[in-house]
Amino acid sequence: MAPNQQYSNLVPPFIAERQVIDVPVYEELKQQELNSRIPTNTTTSTFNIQQNPINNDVDWERLFPSTGTESNPNVIRVTGGGLNIPS
């Protein structure tokens, strides 16, 4: 064989079709998860952590409502930053 035929037995690589992946928006995923866990017609309260910082268990007891039940939960939407839960 001549030197210019050194690749004559190679098979060309397989070329896969372009794949399209639909990545849902985070807000949509979050809302779907909340909808699956929180009963319909549950009242939701909004709590702004910047306006009401929680530094200890006394603040927690004063600012948050009592706990609900599985069928009637107290749902609180925290805005303005993260929530630190005191031990």
C-alpha positions, 0 to 999 in steps of 0.5 A, spaced: 500 500 500 502 506 498 503 511 504 497 516 501 492 510 503 494 509 510 487 511 513 483 507 507 480 502 512 477 507 517 470 508 518 467 516 519 464 518 526 457 517 527 454 524 527 448 524 532 442 529 530 441 535 534 438 534 541 433 540 543 432 540 551 426 544 554 429 547 561 423 549 565 424 556 568 425 556 576 419 560 578 415 555 574 418 549 577 417 552 584 410 554 583 408 547 581 412 544 587 408 548 591 401 547 588 403 539 589 404 540 597 399 546 599 392 545 599 387 549 594 385 555 597 390 556 603 391 563 605 398 565 604 402 571 608 408 575 606 414 576 611 419 581 609 425 579 613 429 586 611 423 589 615 422 584 621 429 581 622 429 575 626 435 574 631 432 569 636 427 565 638 423 570 642 423 574 635 421 568 631 415 567 636 413 574 636 413 575 628 411 568 626 404 565 627 403 558 630 404 552 626 398 549 622 396 542 620 397 538 614 390 539 611 390 547 614 397 549 613 400 556 615 404 558 609 408 564 609 412 567 603 419 570 605 421 576 601 427 580 602 433 575 603 434 569 606 431 566 613 435 564 619 431 560 623 434 560 631 435 553 634 
